[in-house]
Amino acid sequence: MKTPQFSDVLIIGGGAAGLSLALRVADKARVTILAKAALTESASLYAQGGVAAVLNGQEDTFDSHIQDTLNAGAGLCRRDTVEFVVRQGPEAIHWLIDRGVPFSQEKQANGAMEYHLTREGGHSHRRVIHAEDATGRAVETTLESLVRRHPNITLHESHIAIDLITSRKLGRTGPDRCLGVYALNRKSGHITTYSAHFVALATGGACKAYLYTSNPDTSTGDGIAMAWRAGCRVANMEFIQFHPTCLYHPRAKSFLISEAVRGEGGRLTLPNGKPFMQDHDPRGELASRDIVARAIDYEMKRGGLDYIHLDISHKPADFIKSHFPTIYERCKEYGYDITREPIPVVPAAHYTGGGVMTDLSARTDLDRLYAVGECAYTGLHGANRLASNSLLECLVFAKTAAEDILKQLPVVGQLPGDLPPWDESRVTDPDEQVVVSHNWDELRRGMWSYVGIVRTTKRLQRAQHRVTMLKEEVREFYSNFKVTNDLIELRNLLLVSELIIRSALARKESRGLHYTRDYPKTLPGTPQDTVLTPEPHEASGRRANA
């Protein structure tokens, strides 16, 4: 057991949202960052396409970006959120440029260098600024270098948060508020108590609940699960975005083929070379991701195919290599020369559309707790996220959270006080780790089969039954044995999977990313968010066996 550590601001997560929030408050506050793995393992690092923002005022407008976002969101976006985020976009990009992010530029006819803007599915204009085809890596590594050098930021990598500490859980009187977190050092096995005036969740999404995903291994829904157990509402968890095009290869694991490949002319074809997207949507390859993913799923099931093709080989080789150097090199490693042949691709779980409910300052239902990035539900994405709006959301709400925290910090009042250490007095070392690995595999396969791109009520009920049984097995395991990284992640994934299924069963229509054969039509009238509120027994205490 390690001595409790205190900071003004505790940030859980080391992706673009967490790092930018840290940098925006660090000049005036002591900051601690808990990153589950190395900073090079966040989902932000793997983002290829770019950041959507209105940067060409002669050809693009805020109104156009707003309308594209609303269209993609299928009626469920909060218009005030969309307008707020879009109008904050240029400032967010310039903030990154000022910190040295090397966005791609191209020479104009007059010899001047300007930032290159690409176009992706659902966008009516070229407005996606990027760093070749590795934008997330450029943003993440730039912010990482600044974070590591900042004297007011303490970084703890390989630390996974177990649960939030709240005044209600400790039986304290007065309004409930977040006081800190228990976190496990994944290397040493020690559990430390971290206290803070303010806590921010920047833990990313939960797509590791699915067998096939473009996400890194860290995307296990930790922030969403911890916030739920602390009494926070979640919204629209049924909307899981499946990226249409991940490289199909047994050794490739989860390598994403950027949507920008289609934006620059890539065509989706059957293995016999026949294009098919025009049969599903007049926008063809530039339709939104949900439509493209369902079209691919349909064609694969109809033809009994393991994959389809994404072909950009009709473009000049120099064009392909200069625009998509990372994709070109990675595909080449697996034996595919994309300048000469198509890429075999399949859909994969890519983005968690719902999350912890927040306001425009990133505040959750729990006082002093914020949520930024993919773990949050801000109302920006609605029923379907527009391509490259996710990094924008991270940057904008990191800024608003920072402003709100700094405004309160001088008058924050009393310290969190002494927090009790993690209690392991009634647990032993686990005797059957195979239980965790087996349940993890069963969960991911079940979610892929029953809660995937196309759903039915029977499939969802079957998944719900299995998740309930698995949750009980893991609850017993968690209550009696010392926690491990795998156990913490599995516990969180089971809870988030339950929230996804409950939300999907509650929506009696097909809308955006949620498509069910039992309710194939979209309901008329004003659509409603799916909001889940934890019951008292679902907001658990310090430990399940407490």
C-alpha positions as CSV (number, residue, x, y, z in Angstrom):
1,M,0.0,0.0,0.0
2,K,1.4,3.4,-1.0
3,T,1.1,6.7,0.7
4,P,-1.9,8.8,-0.6
5,Q,-1.0,11.4,-3.1
6,F,-2.7,14.8,-3.6
7,S,-2.9,17.1,-6.5
8,D,-5.2,20.0,-7.6
9,V,-6.3,18.2,-10.7
10,L,-6.2,14.4,-11.2
11,I,-6.7,13.3,-14.9
12,I,-7.4,9.6,-15.6
13,G,-6.3,8.9,-19.2
14,G,-3.4,10.0,-21.4
15,G,-4.9,10.5,-24.8
16,A,-5.5,13.8,-26.6
17,A,-8.3,14.9,-24.2
18,G,-6.3,14.2,-21.1
19,L,-3.0,15.6,-22.2
20,S,-4.5,18.8,-23.6
21,L,-6.6,19.3,-20.4
22,A,-3.4,18.9,-18.4
23,L,-1.5,21.4,-20.4
24,R,-4.3,24.0,-20.2
25,V,-4.4,23.9,-16.4
26,A,-0.8,23.1,-15.5
27,D,0.5,26.7,-15.4
28,K,-1.8,27.4,-12.5
29,A,-2.4,24.0,-10.8
30,R,-0.6,20.9,-9.7
31,V,-1.6,18.1,-12.1
32,T,-1.4,14.3,-11.9
33,I,-2.0,12.1,-14.9
34,L,-2.8,8.4,-14.6
35,A,-2.2,6.6,-17.9
36,K,-3.2,2.9,-18.1
37,A,-0.3,2.1,-20.4
38,A,2.5,4.1,-22.0
39,L,1.2,7.3,-23.6
40,T,1.9,5.7,-26.9
41,E,-1.0,3.3,-26.3
42,S,-4.0,5.6,-26.3
43,A,-6.7,5.5,-29.0
44,S,-5.8,9.0,-29.9
45,L,-2.4,7.8,-31.2
46,Y,-4.1,5.5,-33.7
47,A,-6.4,8.2,-35.2
48,Q,-5.4,8.5,-38.8
49,G,-7.8,10.8,-40.6
50,G,-7.5,14.2,-38.8
51,V,-9.4,17.0,-37.1
52,A,-12.5,18.5,-38.7
53,A,-12.7,22.3,-38.4
54,V,-13.6,25.3,-40.7
55,L,-10.3,26.6,-41.7
56,N,-11.0,27.7,-45.3
57,G,-13.4,30.6,-44.9
58,Q,-13.6,31.2,-48.7
59,E,-15.1,27.8,-49.4
60,D,-16.4,26.5,-46.1
61,T,-18.7,27.8,-43.4
62,F,-19.6,27.1,-39.8
63,D,-23.2,26.5,-40.9
64,S,-22.0,23.9,-43.4
65,H,-20.0,22.0,-40.7
66,I,-22.9,22.3,-38.3
67,Q,-25.4,20.9,-40.8
68,D,-23.1,18.0,-41.8
69,T,-22.8,17.1,-38.1
70,L,-26.5,17.3,-37.6
71,N,-27.2,15.2,-40.7
72,A,-24.8,12.5,-39.6
73,G,-26.3,12.5,-36.1
74,A,-29.7,11.4,-37.4
75,G,-31.7,13.9,-35.4
76,L,-30.2,13.2,-32.0
77,C,-27.4,15.8,-31.8
78,R,-27.9,18.7,-29.4
79,R,-27.8,21.7,-31.6
80,D,-26.4,24.0,-29.0
81,T,-23.5,21.6,-28.5
82,V,-22.8,21.2,-32.2
83,E,-22.8,25.0,-32.8
84,F,-20.6,25.5,-29.7
85,V,-18.0,22.9,-30.8
86,V,-17.9,23.8,-34.5
87,R,-17.3,27.5,-33.7
88,Q,-14.5,26.5,-31.3
89,G,-12.8,24.4,-34.0
90,P,-10.4,27.0,-35.5
91,E,-9.1,28.0,-32.1
92,A,-8.5,24.4,-31.1
93,I,-6.5,23.8,-34.3
94,H,-4.4,27.0,-33.8
95,W,-3.7,25.9,-30.2
96,L,-2.3,22.6,-31.6
97,I,-0.3,24.5,-34.2
98,D,1.1,26.8,-31.6
99,R,2.3,23.8,-29.7
100,G,4.1,22.4,-32.7
101,V,1.8,19.8,-34.2
102,P,3.2,19.2,-37.7
103,F,0.1,19.3,-39.9
104,S,0.6,18.5,-43.6
105,Q,1.1,21.5,-45.9
106,E,1.2,21.8,-49.7
107,K,2.6,24.4,-52.0
108,Q,0.0,26.7,-53.8
109,A,0.3,28.0,-57.3
110,N,1.7,31.3,-56.0
111,G,4.4,29.4,-54.1
112,A,3.0,29.8,-50.7
113,M,2.6,26.9,-48.3
114,E,-0.9,26.2,-46.9
115,Y,-2.3,23.5,-44.7
116,H,-3.7,20.6,-46.7
117,L,-7.4,19.9,-46.0
118,T,-8.9,16.6,-47.0
119,R,-12.6,15.4,-47.2
120,E,-14.1,12.4,-45.5
121,G,-17.5,10.7,-45.6
122,G,-20.4,12.9,-44.6
123,H,-18.5,16.2,-45.1
124,S,-19.7,18.6,-47.8
125,H,-16.3,20.4,-48.0
126,R,-12.6,19.7,-47.5
127,R,-12.2,20.7,-43.8
128,V,-10.1,17.9,-42.2
129,I,-6.7,19.0,-41.3
130,H,-4.2,16.2,-40.9
131,A,-0.6,15.1,-40.5
132,E,-0.3,12.8,-43.5
133,D,-2.2,9.7,-42.4
134,A,-1.0,9.6,-38.8
135,T,-2.7,12.7,-37.3
136,G,-3.3,11.1,-33.9
137,R,0.3,10.1,-33.6
138,A,1.5,13.7,-34.4
139,V,-0.9,15.2,-31.9
140,E,-0.2,12.7,-29.2
141,T,3.6,12.8,-29.4
142,T,3.7,16.5,-29.6
143,L,1.5,16.9,-26.5
144,E,3.4,14.1,-24.7
145,S,6.7,15.9,-25.1
146,L,5.2,19.0,-23.6
147,V,3.6,17.1,-20.7
148,R,6.8,15.3,-19.8
149,R,8.7,18.6,-19.6
150,H,6.1,20.5,-17.6
151,P,7.2,21.0,-13.9
152,N,3.7,21.0,-12.6
153,I,2.6,17.7,-14.2
154,T,3.3,14.4,-12.6
155,L,2.8,11.4,-14.9
156,H,2.2,7.9,-13.7
157,E,2.1,5.4,-16.6
158,S,1.0,1.8,-16.3
159,H,-1.6,2.8,-13.7
160,I,-5.2,1.6,-14.0
161,A,-8.0,3.3,-12.0
162,I,-10.1,0.9,-10.0
163,D,-12.9,3.1,-8.7
164,L,-13.7,6.7,-7.9
165,I,-13.8,7.8,-4.2
166,T,-16.8,9.9,-3.3
167,S,-18.0,11.5,-0.1
168,R,-21.2,9.4,-0.3
169,K,-19.3,6.2,-0.5
170,L,-17.3,7.3,2.6
171,G,-20.5,8.1,4.5
172,R,-19.7,11.8,4.8
173,T,-22.4,14.4,5.3
174,G,-23.2,17.1,2.8
175,P,-23.5,17.1,-1.0
176,D,-21.8,14.2,-2.7
177,R,-18.6,15.0,-4.6
178,C,-15.7,13.2,-6.1
179,L,-12.6,13.1,-3.8
180,G,-10.1,10.9,-5.8
181,V,-9.5,7.4,-7.0
182,Y,-7.9,4.1,-6.2
183,A,-5.4,3.0,-8.8
184,L,-3.4,-0.2,-9.4
185,N,0.2,0.0,-10.6
186,R,0.1,-2.6,-13.3
187,K,3.8,-3.4,-12.9
188,S,4.3,-3.6,-9.1
189,G,0.8,-4.6,-8.1
190,H,0.6,-1.8,-5.5
191,I,-2.6,0.1,-5.1
192,T,-2.4,3.8,-4.3
193,T,-5.0,6.3,-3.1
194,Y,-5.0,9.5,-5.2
195,S,-6.9,12.6,-3.9
196,A,-7.6,15.8,-5.7
197,H,-9.8,18.9,-5.7
198,F,-11.0,17.9,-9.2
199,V,-11.0,14.6,-11.1
200,A,-11.3,14.3,-14.9
201,L,-12.1,11.1,-16.7
202,A,-10.4,11.0,-20.1
203,T,-10.3,7.2,-20.4
204,G,-11.6,6.7,-24.0
205,G,-14.3,4.3,-25.2
206,A,-15.3,0.7,-24.7
207,C,-14.8,-1.0,-28.1
208,K,-12.7,-3.8,-26.6
209,A,-16.1,-5.3,-25.7
210,Y,-16.2,-6.5,-29.3
211,L,-14.2,-9.3,-30.9
212,Y,-13.1,-7.1,-33.8
213,T,-12.1,-3.6,-33.0
214,S,-9.8,-0.9,-34.3
215,N,-9.1,0.2,-30.8
216,P,-6.0,-0.5,-28.7
217,D,-6.2,-2.9,-25.7
218,T,-6.7,0.0,-23.3
219,S,-10.3,0.8,-24.6
220,T,-12.2,-1.1,-21.9
221,G,-14.8,1.5,-20.8
222,D,-13.1,2.2,-17.5
223,G,-14.3,5.8,-17.1
224,I,-17.9,5.1,-18.1
225,A,-18.1,2.1,-15.6
226,M,-16.5,4.1,-12.7
227,A,-18.8,7.1,-13.3
228,W,-21.9,4.8,-13.4
229,R,-20.8,3.2,-10.1
230,A,-20.4,6.6,-8.6
231,G,-24.0,7.5,-9.5
232,C,-23.6,9.4,-12.9
233,R,-26.1,9.0,-15.7
234,V,-25.0,7.7,-19.1
235,A,-26.7,8.3,-22.4
236,N,-27.0,6.8,-25.9
237,M,-24.8,3.8,-25.2
238,E,-26.5,1.8,-28.0
239,F,-24.7,3.8,-30.6
240,I,-21.5,1.9,-31.3
241,Q,-19.7,3.1,-34.5
242,F,-18.2,0.3,-36.6
243,H,-15.5,1.6,-38.8
244,P,-16.1,0.2,-42.3
245,T,-12.5,-0.6,-43.2
246,C,-10.0,-2.4,-41.0
247,L,-7.2,-4.4,-42.7
248,Y,-8.2,-8.1,-42.9
249,H,-5.1,-10.1,-42.1
250,P,-4.6,-12.6,-39.2
251,R,-1.5,-10.8,-38.0
252,A,-2.7,-7.2,-38.5
253,K,-4.9,-7.4,-35.4
254,S,-6.7,-4.0,-35.6
255,F,-5.0,-1.8,-38.2
256,L,-7.4,0.9,-39.5
257,I,-7.5,1.9,-43.1
258,S,-8.4,5.6,-42.9
259,E,-11.7,7.0,-44.2
260,A,-9.5,9.5,-46.0
261,V,-8.6,6.7,-48.5
262,R,-12.2,6.8,-49.7
263,G,-12.2,10.6,-49.4
264,E,-9.4,10.7,-51.9
265,G,-11.1,8.3,-54.4
266,G,-10.8,4.8,-53.0
267,R,-13.5,2.4,-54.2
268,L,-15.2,-0.4,-52.3
269,T,-15.6,-3.5,-54.4
270,L,-16.5,-7.2,-54.1
271,P,-13.5,-9.6,-54.5
272,N,-14.5,-9.9,-58.2
273,G,-13.9,-6.2,-58.7
274,K,-17.6,-5.1,-58.8
275,P,-18.3,-1.8,-57.0
276,F,-21.4,-1.9,-54.8
277,M,-21.8,1.3,-52.7
278,Q,-24.0,3.0,-55.3
279,D,-26.5,0.2,-54.8
280,H,-26.8,1.3,-51.1
281,D,-26.5,5.1,-51.1
282,P,-26.2,7.8,-53.9
283,R,-23.2,9.2,-52.1
284,G,-21.4,6.0,-52.7
285,E,-18.1,5.7,-50.8
286,L,-18.6,9.1,-49.3
287,A,-21.8,8.0,-47.4
288,S,-21.6,8.2,-43.6
289,R,-19.8,5.4,-41.7
290,D,-23.0,3.7,-40.5
291,I,-24.3,3.3,-44.0
292,V,-21.0,2.1,-45.4
293,A,-20.5,-0.4,-42.5
294,R,-24.0,-1.9,-43.0
295,A,-23.5,-2.1,-46.7
296,I,-20.3,-4.0,-46.3
297,D,-21.9,-6.2,-43.7
298,Y,-24.8,-6.9,-46.0
299,E,-22.6,-7.8,-49.0
300,M,-20.3,-10.0,-46.9
301,K,-23.3,-12.0,-45.5
302,R,-25.0,-12.1,-48.8
303,G,-22.0,-13.5,-50.5
304,G,-20.6,-15.5,-47.7
305,L,-17.4,-13.4,-47.8
306,D,-14.7,-13.0,-45.2
307,Y,-13.8,-9.5,-46.5
308,I,-14.4,-7.0,-49.3
309,H,-11.9,-4.8,-51.1
310,L,-10.9,-1.1,-50.8
311,D,-9.1,-0.1,-54.0
312,I,-7.2,3.1,-54.6
313,S,-4.6,1.6,-57.0
314,H,-6.0,3.6,-59.9
315,K,-4.4,6.7,-58.4
316,P,-0.8,7.5,-59.2
317,A,1.7,5.6,-57.0
318,D,3.4,8.9,-55.8
319,F,0.0,10.3,-54.8
320,I,-0.7,7.2,-52.7
321,K,2.7,7.1,-51.0
322,S,2.7,10.8,-50.2
323,H,-0.9,10.9,-48.8
324,F,-0.9,7.6,-47.0
325,P,2.6,6.7,-46.1
326,T,1.8,4.8,-42.9
327,I,-1.0,2.8,-44.6
328,Y,1.2,2.0,-47.6
329,E,4.1,0.8,-45.4
330,R,1.9,-1.2,-43.0
331,C,0.0,-3.0,-45.9
332,K,3.3,-3.7,-47.6
333,E,4.5,-5.4,-44.4
334,Y,1.6,-7.8,-44.8
335,G,2.2,-8.4,-48.5
336,Y,-0.2,-5.9,-50.1
337,D,1.1,-3.2,-52.5
338,I,-1.8,-0.7,-52.4
339,T,-0.4,1.1,-55.4
340,R,-1.0,-2.0,-57.5
341,E,-3.7,-4.0,-55.8
342,P,-6.8,-3.6,-53.5
343,I,-6.8,-3.8,-49.7
344,P,-8.8,-6.6,-48.1
345,V,-11.0,-4.9,-45.3
346,V,-13.7,-5.7,-42.8
347,P,-15.7,-3.5,-40.4
348,A,-14.7,-3.3,-36.8
349,A,-16.0,-1.7,-33.6
350,H,-14.4,1.8,-33.6
351,Y,-16.1,4.4,-31.5
352,T,-18.4,4.5,-28.4
353,G,-21.1,7.0,-29.4
354,G,-22.6,7.4,-25.9
355,G,-21.0,7.9,-22.5
356,V,-21.1,9.8,-19.3
357,M,-23.5,12.7,-19.5
358,T,-21.9,16.2,-19.3
359,D,-22.6,19.8,-19.9
360,L,-20.7,22.3,-22.1
361,S,-18.1,22.6,-19.3
362,A,-17.6,18.8,-19.3
363,R,-19.2,18.6,-15.8
364,T,-20.9,15.3,-14.9
365,D,-23.7,14.6,-12.4
366,L,-21.1,14.3,-9.6
367,D,-19.6,17.5,-8.2
368,R,-15.9,18.0,-9.0
369,L,-15.9,15.1,-11.6
370,Y,-15.5,15.9,-15.3
371,A,-15.5,13.7,-18.4
372,V,-13.8,14.6,-21.7
373,G,-13.3,12.8,-24.9
374,E,-14.8,9.5,-26.0
375,C,-16.0,8.5,-22.5
376,A,-18.3,11.5,-22.4
377,Y,-21.7,12.1,-23.9
378,T,-21.8,15.8,-24.9
379,G,-24.6,15.7,-27.5
380,L,-22.2,16.4,-30.4
381,H,-22.4,13.1,-32.2
382,G,-26.1,12.2,-31.7
383,A,-26.8,8.8,-33.2
384,N,-23.7,8.7,-35.4
385,R,-20.4,10.5,-35.2
386,L,-19.3,12.5,-38.2
387,A,-15.7,11.6,-39.3
388,S,-12.9,13.5,-37.6
389,N,-15.2,15.3,-35.1
390,S,-13.9,13.1,-32.3
391,L,-10.5,14.8,-31.9
392,L,-12.2,18.1,-32.2
393,E,-14.5,17.2,-29.3
394,C,-11.5,16.1,-27.2
395,L,-9.8,19.5,-27.7
396,V,-12.8,21.7,-27.3
397,F,-14.1,20.1,-24.0
398,A,-10.6,19.9,-22.6
399,K,-10.5,23.6,-23.0
400,T,-13.9,24.2,-21.4
401,A,-13.2,21.8,-18.6
402,A,-9.9,23.6,-17.9
403,E,-11.6,27.0,-17.9
404,D,-14.2,25.8,-15.4
405,I,-11.7,24.2,-13.1
406,L,-9.4,27.2,-13.1
407,K,-12.3,29.5,-12.3
408,Q,-13.1,27.4,-9.2
409,L,-9.6,26.6,-8.1
410,P,-8.8,29.7,-6.1
411,V,-12.0,29.3,-4.0
412,V,-12.2,25.5,-3.9
413,G,-12.5,25.3,-0.1
414,Q,-11.6,22.4,2.1
415,L,-9.2,19.7,1.0
416,P,-10.6,16.2,0.3
417,G,-9.3,15.1,3.7
418,D,-7.8,11.8,4.7
419,L,-9.0,9.0,2.4
420,P,-9.0,5.4,3.6
421,P,-6.6,3.0,1.9
422,W,-7.7,0.2,-0.3
423,D,-8.8,-2.7,1.8
424,E,-7.4,-6.1,0.9
425,S,-7.8,-7.6,4.4
426,R,-10.4,-10.1,3.3
427,V,-9.1,-11.3,-0.1
428,T,-6.5,-13.8,-1.3
429,D,-4.4,-14.2,-4.4
430,P,-6.5,-15.5,-7.4
431,D,-6.4,-19.2,-7.9
432,E,-8.0,-19.5,-11.3
433,Q,-7.0,-16.8,-13.8
434,V,-8.5,-18.9,-16.6
435,V,-11.9,-17.8,-15.3
436,V,-11.1,-14.2,-16.3
437,S,-9.6,-15.0,-19.7
438,H,-12.4,-17.4,-20.6
439,N,-15.1,-14.9,-19.6
440,W,-13.4,-12.1,-21.5
441,D,-13.4,-14.2,-24.6
442,E,-17.0,-15.2,-24.2
443,L,-18.1,-11.6,-23.7
444,R,-16.3,-10.3,-26.8
445,R,-17.6,-13.0,-29.1
446,G,-21.1,-12.6,-27.7
447,M,-21.1,-8.9,-28.2
448,W,-19.9,-9.3,-31.8
449,S,-22.5,-11.9,-32.6
450,Y,-25.5,-10.4,-30.9
451,V,-24.9,-6.7,-30.4
452,G,-23.1,-5.8,-33.6
453,I,-23.8,-3.9,-36.8
454,V,-27.3,-5.5,-37.3
455,R,-29.3,-6.4,-34.2
456,T,-32.6,-8.1,-33.3
457,T,-34.5,-8.2,-30.0
458,K,-33.8,-11.9,-29.6
459,R,-30.1,-11.4,-30.1
460,L,-30.0,-8.6,-27.6
461,Q,-31.9,-10.6,-25.0
462,R,-29.5,-13.5,-25.5
463,A,-26.6,-11.2,-25.0
464,Q,-28.2,-9.7,-21.9
465,H,-28.7,-13.1,-20.3
466,R,-25.1,-14.1,-20.9
467,V,-23.7,-10.8,-19.6
468,T,-25.8,-11.1,-16.4
469,M,-24.4,-14.5,-15.7
470,L,-20.8,-13.4,-16.5
471,K,-21.2,-10.3,-14.2
472,E,-22.2,-12.6,-11.3
473,E,-19.2,-14.8,-11.8
474,V,-16.9,-11.8,-12.0
475,R,-18.6,-10.2,-9.0
476,E,-17.8,-13.3,-6.9
477,F,-14.2,-13.4,-8.2
478,Y,-13.8,-9.6,-7.5
479,S,-15.1,-10.0,-4.0
480,N,-12.8,-12.7,-2.9
481,F,-9.5,-12.2,-4.7
482,K,-6.9,-9.5,-5.1
483,V,-7.6,-7.3,-8.1
484,T,-5.5,-7.6,-11.2
485,N,-5.5,-5.5,-14.4
486,D,-7.4,-8.1,-16.4
487,L,-10.1,-8.4,-13.6
488,I,-10.6,-4.7,-13.4
489,E,-11.0,-4.4,-17.2
490,L,-13.3,-7.3,-17.5
491,R,-15.5,-6.0,-14.6
492,N,-15.7,-2.6,-16.4
493,L,-16.4,-4.2,-19.9
494,L,-19.2,-6.3,-18.5
495,L,-20.9,-3.3,-17.0
496,V,-20.5,-1.2,-20.1
497,S,-21.7,-4.1,-22.3
498,E,-24.8,-4.3,-20.0
499,L,-25.4,-0.6,-20.5
500,I,-25.1,-0.9,-24.3
501,I,-27.6,-3.8,-24.4
502,R,-30.1,-2.1,-22.1
503,S,-29.9,1.0,-24.2
504,A,-30.3,-1.0,-27.5
505,L,-33.4,-2.8,-26.1
506,A,-34.9,0.5,-25.0
507,R,-34.8,2.0,-28.5
508,K,-37.7,0.7,-30.5
509,E,-36.5,2.0,-33.9
510,S,-33.5,2.0,-36.2
511,R,-31.5,5.3,-36.1
512,G,-28.0,6.1,-37.0
513,L,-25.6,3.5,-35.7
514,H,-28.4,1.4,-34.1
515,Y,-30.0,-0.9,-36.6
516,T,-32.5,-3.6,-35.6
517,R,-34.4,-5.9,-37.9
518,D,-37.4,-5.9,-35.5
519,Y,-37.8,-2.1,-35.8
520,P,-36.2,-1.2,-39.1
521,K,-37.9,2.2,-39.5
522,T,-37.1,5.5,-37.8
523,L,-39.8,6.8,-35.5
524,P,-41.5,10.0,-36.5
525,G,-41.5,13.1,-34.3
526,T,-38.8,14.5,-32.0
527,P,-36.3,11.7,-31.2
528,Q,-35.3,11.2,-27.5
529,D,-31.9,10.3,-26.0
530,T,-31.6,7.0,-24.2
531,V,-30.7,8.1,-20.7
532,L,-29.9,5.5,-18.0
533,T,-29.8,6.4,-14.3
534,P,-28.1,4.1,-11.8
535,E,-30.2,2.8,-9.0
536,P,-28.7,3.0,-5.5
537,H,-27.7,-0.6,-5.5
538,E,-25.9,-0.1,-8.9
539,A,-23.7,2.7,-7.5
540,S,-21.4,0.4,-5.6
541,G,-19.2,1.2,-2.6
542,R,-15.5,1.1,-2.2
543,R,-15.3,-2.6,-2.9
544,A,-17.8,-5.2,-3.9
545,N,-17.2,-7.1,-0.7
546,A,-17.4,-4.0,1.5
